[in-house]
Amino acid sequence: MTAQTTPVSLPAPLNLRQDVALLTAAVIDMNSVSGNERALADAVEAALLKIPQLRLVRDGDSIIARTELGRSERVILAGHLDTVPLPITEGSLGTVPSTWVSGTPGQGVLYGRGTTDMKGGVAVQLALAASMFDDGAEPNKDVTFVFYDHEEVEEAKSGLGRLVRNHGHLLEGDFAILLEPTDGTVEGGCNGTSRFEVTTIGEAAHSARAWMGSNAIHAAAPILERLAQYQPATVTVDALDYRESLNAVKIHGGIAGNVIPDRCLVEINYRFAPDKSLDQAEAHVRELLSGFDVVRTDGAPGARPGLTHPAAASFVAAVGAEPKPKYGWTDVARFSALGIPAVNFGPGNPLLAHKDNEHVEAEAIRECLRALKIWLLA
């Protein structure tokens, strides 16, 4: 007797020629939570292989696609394929598959995981790659498209980091745009980020005889007081004002309700302006918390705006809106570390990223694509 098998349902191929808002919905409908990017990477690769002007390299679930037109300038357009996990709240619209609240595909507002962070931007990359040679046209710059995995998890897994290590020569360029959500405004550079653990040590005792011990949680009070009284700076870097922040984000201490705790650990996050190195940021935290045991556990430097570079200046002019600073850390810092000026520019409100109601307006995606076409095809 022959065993019956159930056919595997494969996602439909990506149609890069459809309206970019509909393309966004198609990209969202391929669930690509970090670690599960393979199906979407396969679809992106298959679609890009149909564009003869592009040369492709794939590394795991990351893809580099480059034009080789011999232009005097090369720009990089980059975006990550992965998303954070799907909402756990029943009935959330910001999940997979996507939903058009208007009921009409391509019209109104699109809900779904990754609409803003950042499958709208990925769809713009794909639509631009497919259309920039239409009717005999060619971009005025060579273009490198980068699609990468594992952005929403720890740095060690970063697909972009892996591409830098394995194919760094293919990521050389004069200017980079990361299509993270910015509400259609250029956001230059980004803040750096660092994490610290500050530990206080006491002596355990029975809580009925507390005087026989020393309470480590109470000893952490001055740490919290200094952080609460701290006034974060606003630092101007290349004409953009970066707001810093320094906060306790977790606290651990105690083992039981009747034991005086002998150890307390405070976790701290410092978001610092791109005028500082990691070591300078650490020195600042150590100075504030002088007298305590401070250990840096993680960190990534920021990126200066780089808006004075000619390619960046021409792009800002094409977009037309006043540039802003990026307060959060993004992969523009990786490009900056390679000596490539980089900005964030993409559709959607960044404040909606990772939220259960994540959504983007269809017209915002179209406007982002229009701006890039004006700049690259003028």
C-alpha positions in Angstrom: 0.0 0.0 0.0 1.4 3.4 -1.0 1.6 6.0 1.7 -0.3 9.2 1.0 1.6 12.4 1.4 0.2 15.9 1.7 1.6 18.3 -0.9 3.7 21.1 0.5 2.1 24.5 -0.2 4.7 26.8 -1.5 4.3 30.6 -1.5 3.5 32.3 -4.8 6.5 33.8 -6.6 7.0 37.5 -6.0 5.7 39.8 -8.7 8.0 42.8 -8.6 6.0 44.6 -11.3 2.9 44.9 -9.3 2.0 48.0 -7.3 4.6 48.4 -4.6 2.0 48.5 -1.8 0.6 45.1 -3.1 4.2 43.8 -3.3 4.6 44.9 0.4 1.6 42.7 1.3 3.0 39.8 -0.6 6.4 40.1 1.3 4.6 40.4 4.6 2.6 37.3 3.9 5.8 35.2 3.9 6.4 34.8 7.6 10.1 35.6 8.2 10.5 35.9 12.0 14.2 35.9 12.7 15.6 32.4 12.0 12.8 31.7 9.5 13.9 33.9 6.6 14.7 31.0 4.1 11.4 31.1 2.2 11.4 34.9 1.7 15.1 34.8 0.8 14.4 32.1 -1.8 11.6 34.2 -3.3 13.7 37.4 -3.3 16.6 35.6 -5.0 14.3 34.0 -7.6 12.8 37.4 -8.5 16.1 39.2 -8.7 17.6 36.5 -10.9 15.1 37.6 -13.6 16.8 41.0 -13.9 19.7 40.6 -16.3 21.5 43.8 -15.2 22.0 42.5 -11.7 24.8 40.2 -10.5 23.8 38.2 -7.4 25.7 36.7 -4.5 23.9 34.7 -1.8 25.3 33.9 1.6 22.9 31.9 3.8 19.7 33.9 3.7 21.4 37.2 2.7 21.6 38.4 -0.8 23.7 41.1 -2.6 22.6 42.2 -6.0 24.8 44.7 -7.9 24.7 46.7 -11.1 28.0 47.0 -13.0 27.5 50.0 -15.2 30.8 51.7 -14.6 29.3 54.8 -13.0 31.6 57.1 -11.0 29.4 56.6 -7.8 28.0 53.6 -6.2 25.1 53.7 -3.7 23.9 50.9 -1.4 20.2 50.3 -0.6 19.9 47.8 2.3 17.1 46.2 4.2 16.6 43.2 6.5 14.2 40.4 5.7 13.4 39.3 9.3 10.8 40.5 11.7 10.3 40.2 15.4 7.9 37.4 16.6 4.3 37.7 15.7 1.8 39.2 18.2 0.5 36.9 20.9 -2.7 39.0 21.5 -5.6 37.3 19.9 -7.2 39.4 17.1 -4.1 41.6 16.5 -4.0 43.0 13.0 -0.3 43.4 13.0 0.4 39.8 12.3 0.7 37.4 9.3 -1.0 37.3 6.8 -1.5 41.0 6.2 -4.8 42.9 6.2 -6.1 45.9 4.3 -8.4 47.7 6.7 -10.2 49.4 3.7 -11.0 46.0 2.4 -9.6 47.0 -1.0 -6.1 45.6 -1.7 -3.6 48.4 -2.4 -5.8 51.1 -0.9 -5.7 52.8 2.5 -3.8 51.2 5.4 -1.9 47.9 5.4 -1.6 46.0 8.7 0.8 43.1 9.4 4.1 42.2 11.0 6.8 44.0 9.2 4.7 46.7 7.5 7.0 49.3 9.0 10.0 47.3 10.2 10.8 46.8 7.5 9.0 45.0 4.7 7.7 48.2 3.2 11.3 49.2 2.7 12.2 45.8 1.3 9.3 46.0 -1.2 10.6 49.4 -2.3 14.1 47.9 -2.9 12.6 45.1 -5.0 10.3 47.4 -7.0 13.1 49.8 -7.7 15.4 46.9 -8.8 12.8 45.7 -11.3 11.8 49.1 -12.7 15.0 51.2 -12.9 15.9 49.8 -16.4 12.4 50.3 -17.9 12.0 51.9 -21.3 15.8 52.0 -21.8 16.4 54.0 -18.7 19.4 53.4 -16.5 20.3 54.7 -13.0 22.7 57.6 -12.8 24.7 55.6 -10.2 25.7 52.0 -9.8 23.5 50.4 -7.2 24.1 47.6 -4.7 21.0 46.1 -3.2 21.5 44.2 0.1 18.8 42.0 1.7 19.9 40.3 4.9 18.8 38.0 7.7 18.9 38.1 11.5 18.7 41.9 12.2 16.2 41.6 15.0 18.4 39.4 17.2 21.8 39.5 18.8 24.6 41.0 16.9 26.6 37.7 16.6 23.9 36.4 14.2 23.6 39.5 12.0 23.4 38.6 8.3 24.8 42.0 7.4 27.7 41.4 9.7 28.3 38.1 8.0 28.2 39.8 4.6 30.8 42.3 5.8 33.1 39.5 6.9 32.7 37.2 3.9 32.0 39.7 1.0 33.2 43.0 2.2 34.5 44.0 -1.2 31.0 43.8 -2.6 29.8 46.3 0.0 32.1 49.1 -1.1 30.3 52.3 -2.0 30.1 56.0 -1.7 26.8 56.3 0.2 24.3 53.9 1.8 20.6 54.1 2.5 19.0 51.8 5.0 15.3 51.6 4.3 14.2 51.5 8.0 11.0 53.4 8.7 11.4 57.1 9.0 8.0 58.5 7.9 9.6 59.4 4.6 12.1 61.7 6.1 15.9 61.3 6.0 17.3 60.4 9.4 21.0 60.8 9.5 23.4 58.5 11.4 22.2 57.0 14.7 22.9 57.0 18.4 25.2 54.4 19.9 24.0 51.9 22.5 25.7 50.2 25.4 24.6 48.0 28.3 26.1 47.7 31.8 25.6 45.6 34.9 26.2 47.3 38.3 26.4 44.9 41.2 26.0 45.5 45.0 27.1 42.9 47.5 25.5 42.4 51.0 25.3 39.6 53.6 22.5 37.1 53.7 20.5 36.7 56.9 17.0 35.7 58.1 14.6 38.5 57.6 13.5 38.2 61.2 17.0 39.0 62.3 17.8 41.5 59.5 20.5 43.2 61.7 22.6 40.1 61.3 23.0 40.8 57.5 23.4 43.5 55.0 20.7 44.2 52.4 22.2 44.4 48.9 19.0 45.7 47.4 19.0 48.7 49.7 22.6 49.2 48.8 21.5 49.7 45.2 19.4 52.7 46.1 22.1 55.3 45.4 22.6 53.8 41.9 18.9 54.3 41.2 19.0 57.8 42.7 21.9 58.9 40.6 20.1 57.6 37.4 16.8 59.2 38.4 18.6 62.6 38.9 20.7 62.3 35.8 20.0 64.9 33.1 20.6 63.4 29.7 22.4 65.6 27.1 21.3 66.7 23.7 24.4 66.7 21.5 24.7 68.5 18.2 26.6 66.4 15.6 26.9 67.8 12.1 23.9 70.1 12.6 21.6 67.3 14.0 20.6 67.2 17.6 20.9 63.7 19.1 19.1 63.2 22.4 20.8 60.8 24.8 19.3 58.6 27.5 20.7 56.6 30.5 18.3 54.3 32.3 18.0 51.3 34.6 16.1 48.7 32.5 16.2 45.7 34.9 16.9 44.9 38.5 17.6 41.5 40.0 18.0 40.6 43.7 16.8 38.3 46.4 16.1 34.6 46.7 13.2 34.3 49.1 10.6 36.3 51.1 12.4 35.6 54.4 16.0 36.1 53.4 17.9 39.4 53.4 19.4 39.6 49.9 23.2 39.4 49.6 23.4 40.4 46.0 21.6 42.9 43.7 22.3 43.5 40.0 21.0 46.6 38.1 21.1 46.5 34.3 21.6 49.9 32.6 21.2 51.0 29.0 23.0 54.1 27.7 22.0 55.6 24.3 24.7 58.0 23.4 25.3 60.5 20.6 27.6 59.6 17.7 30.3 62.0 18.9 31.4 59.4 21.4 33.2 56.1 21.1 32.2 53.0 23.1 35.1 53.6 25.4 34.1 57.2 25.9 30.5 56.2 26.7 31.7 53.6 29.2 33.9 56.2 30.9 30.9 58.5 31.2 28.8 55.8 32.9 31.7 54.8 35.2 32.2 58.4 36.3 28.5 58.8 37.1 28.5 55.6 39.1 31.8 56.0 40.7 32.3 53.7 43.7 30.2 50.9 42.3 31.2 47.7 40.4 30.4 48.6 36.7 30.8 46.0 33.9 30.0 46.7 30.2 28.1 43.7 28.8 27.3 44.9 25.3 27.7 47.9 23.0 27.6 49.2 19.5 29.0 52.6 18.4 26.7 55.2 16.7 27.2 56.7 13.2 27.7 60.4 12.3 25.1 61.7 9.9 27.5 62.1 6.9 25.0 64.5 5.3 27.8 66.7 3.9 28.8 64.0 1.4 27.7 65.1 -2.1 25.6 61.9 -2.7 23.9 62.4 0.7 23.2 66.1 0.0 21.7 65.4 -3.4 19.5 62.7 -1.8 18.3 65.0 0.9 17.5 67.6 -1.8 15.5 65.0 -3.8 13.4 64.0 -0.7 12.8 67.6 0.1 12.1 67.3 3.9 14.4 68.6 6.6 16.6 65.7 7.8 16.4 64.5 11.4 18.6 62.5 13.7 18.0 58.8 14.3 17.8 58.2 18.1 17.8 54.4 17.9 20.7 52.2 16.8 20.5 50.9 13.2 22.8 49.2 10.8 23.8 52.5 9.3 26.5 52.2 12.0 28.0 49.2 10.2 28.3 51.2 7.0 29.7 54.1 8.8 32.4 51.8 10.3 33.3 50.8 6.7 33.8 54.5 5.9 30.5 54.8 4.0 28.2 57.7 4.9 24.8 56.3 5.6 21.2 57.5 6.4 17.9 55.9 7.2 15.0 56.5 4.9 11.9 54.4 4.5 8.1 54.2 4.6 6.1 54.0 7.8 6.1 55.5 11.3 9.1 54.1 13.3 7.0 54.4 16.5 4.8 51.5 15.2 7.7 49.1 14.8 7.2 45.9 16.8 3.7 46.9 18.0 0.7 44.6 17.8 -1.0 47.2 15.5 1.9 47.7 13.2 0.7 49.3 9.9 1.7 51.6 7.1 -0.2 53.7 4.6 -0.1 52.4 1.0 0.7 55.9 -0.3 3.7 56.2 2.0 5.3 53.2 0.4 4.6 54.6 -3.1 6.0 58.0 -2.1 9.2 56.4 -0.8 9.7 54.6 -4.2 9.0 57.8 -6.1 11.6 59.7 -4.1 14.3 57.1 -4.8 13.4 57.0 -8.5 13.6 60.8 -8.8 17.1 60.7 -7.2 18.5 57.7 -9.1 16.9 58.1 -12.5 17.1 61.9 -12.9 
